[in-house]
Structures are given as structure tokens and as C-alpha cells.
Amino acid sequence: MATSGTTTFDLNIDDIIEVAYERCGAQVRTGYDIKSARRNLNILFSEWGNRGVHLWKVKNTTTNLTAGTATYTAPSDCNNILEVVFRNGSTDTSMDQISRSEYQAIPNKSSTGTPSQYYVRRNLSDVEISLYLTPDTTNTQINYYYIARIEDVGDYSNTTDARYNFIPCMVSGLAYYTSFMHAPDRTQMLKMAYEDELQRALQEDSQTSSVHIVPREYFPGS
């Protein structure tokens, strides 16, 4: 028997809402039901932002530095900064992230030179990166990876801004949220299914790399 030969399966917003209602033993009957489900799906995506790094939302960007300017604003879709390098021509130098307390304790934040540290401030409407030392030249950059926000649901005919392997927990999560109003007797069961499927998706989405363990030599009495 032949297989389909395709790997394009996805669900649009209407399909996700319909399946979620089916799992609650209910049907979408009014325009308000659809509007409420879309709102809950946006809330679900916001909640995913508290669950760690989603690899498909990791982006890379470069910001040109200006001599005498220490603070720069990340792209508007930025949720948090992962790592930063100082770029001078073709040479990248790793920078260390410091805490708010460490940055606050720097006595002269306007000291200029080659930046080696950065502090990330997550504001209500944007994310800022403050460098120390303050750049003393304009012909340099910082290059960094950041976690972008998951895009809003938008039109009902859209597909979602999530990888295909997150479809099961997306449907389960929306069914769990929907059950609060339409199937409270199923809420606990749907929550367990959602958490189980989300955990598997997060584990699959984790970054893999080689780990090398080197034993430390120890000599008694040394």
C-alpha cells in the first residue's frame, strides 16, 4: 500500500476550536463561543511563554552600536535575551550577562571602551540591553539570540505560529481552558492530558548537544 508522501498536516484556528469543543462534549453554537475560544488560545500561547525556551521562536539579530550610547532596544517581538556577543568586523567576543544588582553597583556606567558585560531590562512594552563598558566607537555591533513571542491567533482561517509537534498539546490546552465553562466535570481529566502532552512536546523541543565529562585527578594529601 502507498503512503501519502506528504508531511504538511496542520490545523487552522477553526479546526483547533472545533476539536477542543468536541473533547469537552460540546459544539460551537454562537459567534461568542468562537470569540471566546480564540481569546483562550491567545492566553494559552502567553502561558507557553512561561514554560521555557521554544526553539522555533529563537531568533538572531544584529544591532549597530553608537559611540557614547549604552542602552539599546531589542526587536518588538522580543520576550527575553539568550546570549550576546560583541562584534568588531569579523571578530566576535562573548559577553557576560550581569544582574540588575550588579549593573546598579557599577560606579561609573558611562565609562567608555569595549563592552564586555550586558544587563537585560524587561519592561512592560519592550526589552532593553544596557552595555558596560559604554561603546567608544560607532563601527561595531552586538549580535544576539533572543526568544520571540508566539504570534497572536489572528483570523480564524490562519494556522498557528507553532511547530506541528505542538498541535496535540495546543488542542488539549484549549480543551482544558474551554472546559471551565462548558464541561467542568472534565476539567481535571483534560488538564492531565494537556500537561502530559505539553511536557512531551517541550522535551522533544529541547536543544541537543554533546556532553563531555572529564574526571578530575585527585591526590590524597595534596
N, C-alpha and C positions, 0 to 999 in steps of 0.2 A: 504494500500500500504506500502511496506517495504522501509526503508531508507537504505543508503549505509552502515552505520555502521563504516565508516572511517572518520578520521579528518586529512588527510595527504596532503590536497591540497597545492600546491606550484607551482611556475613558475621558469623555468631555464632562463638563460640570453637571449637565443634566443627568448623565448616566450615573455619576457618583451619587448624586442626591437620590435618584430612584432606587439604587441598590441599598443605600443606607436606610431609607424608609422601609424597604422590604425586610431588612433584618430586624426592624422594630415591629414587624407585623402590621404595618400601616401603609397608606398610599398618600402621595402628594395630591391634595384636593384644591388648594387655593393658591393664589399668587403670593399670599403672605407666607405659606409654607415654603415656597421656593426661595423667597427673600430671606427668611429666617435660616434656611439651610445654607445659603451662600454666606451669610454672616457668620454662622458657626464654623464653616470651612476656613474662613479667614482667621478666626480665633484659633482654630486648630493649628494653622501654619505659624501663627505667632507663638503658640505654645511649643512648637517644634524648635523654635529659636533658643529655648531654654534646655534643650536636650543634647547640646554639644555641637561639634563641627560637622556640617553636611558637606561632603567633598565636592558635590556638584555645584555648590554655591561658593567655593573658594575661587577668588579672582585675583589677578595680578595687575598692578598699575604702577606708573612712574610719575612722580611729582617733581617738577623743576624747582630748585631752591633759589632763593633770593638773598643776597648778602644782607645781613642785619635782621632778617626775619626768622623767628624761632618757631612759630606755630603755623600749621597748615591743616586745612580741612580735607578729610577723606571724601570719596565719592558719596553721593546722596543715598545710595543703596547700602552703604556700609553698616554692618552691625558691630563688628569688632575687628581689631588688627591682630594678625598672627605673628609675622616676623618682618623685620625691616633691615635693609642693607643701604649703606651709603655708597653711591655710585659716582666715581670720578673717571670720566672717559669710559674705558673698557674694564676698569677695576672695581670690583665690589668688595666692601668691607662690612662684616657683620656688626650690627649694633645691639646693645643690651637694653631691654625694656626695664624701666625702673617704676617704682610705685609712686603714688601721689605724695606720700610722706617723704620719700627720698628726693623727689623733684622739689618739693616745698623747702627742703633743708638746704638746697644749693644756694649759697650766699649771693652769688652774682650770676643770675641766669642770662644776663646779656653778654657775658664773656664770649668772644668770637674765636673761631678756629674750625677744626674738622669735627663734625658731630660724631659722637660715639655712643650716645645714650638717647632714649626717647621715652616720653611719657604719654600714655593714651588717655584722653578725657572723653568719656561717652556722655554727651549732652542729650537733652530731650529731643532735639531735632537734627543733630549731626554728631560726627566723631572727629575730634581734633588730635593731631600729633604734635607734641612740643619737643623740640630737639635741644640737646645740650652736648657740645657747645653750640651756640648760635652760628650758622654758616657764615663764613667770611668771604665767600665767593659765589658768584651767580651761575657759573658754568658747571654745576654739579646737580645731582638728583638724589632722591630717595626712591628706592624700588621696594614695594612691599606686597605681601599677600594679605587679603582681608576676607572676612566672611560676609557675603552679601545677604540681604534679606530675601526670603522667598517672596516672589511676586504675588500681588493680590489676585483673587479669583477672576474678577472682571466679568465678561459676558458669559452667559450660560453655555454657549457653543464652544467656548475655549477649552483647551486641555490645561492641565495644571503645570506649574513650574516645579515639578518634582520628577525624580527618576522613576522608571517603570517599576522597580522593585519596592517602591514605597506605596504603590497603588493599594495593596491589601490593607496596610495599616491606615491609609488615608480613608478608605471606605469604613473600616472598623471604628476609627476615631469619630467620624461624622455620625455613624450609627449610635455610638455611645453618647455623644452630645445630644442627638435628636431624641434619645430615649428619655431624657429628663422630663420632656413634656408629653411625649406620645406613648412611651412604654416603660414607665418607672419600674415595673416588675422585671424587666430585662436588663436594667442598668448595670447591675453587678456582673452579670454574665458578659455583657458587651464590653465592660471595662476590662475584664480579664483577657478577653480576646484581643482588644486593642493594645494593651500593654505588652502582651506576648508577641504580637506581630510587629509592633514598633521596635521592640528590643532586638528581634532577629534582623530587621532592616538596618538598624543602627550598627549592629555587629558586622554585617556584610559591607556596610559603607565605610568602615574604618580603614585607615591607611596601613598598608603592609610594607614592612622593610626588614632587612636582615638585622639580626641581633647577634653581637659577638660578645661572649663572656670570657674575660681573661682572668685566670686565677692570680691572686696576689701572693707573692712569696713572703713567707713569714719565718723568721728565725728566732726561736725562744731565747730570751735574754737580750735581744737586740733592741 
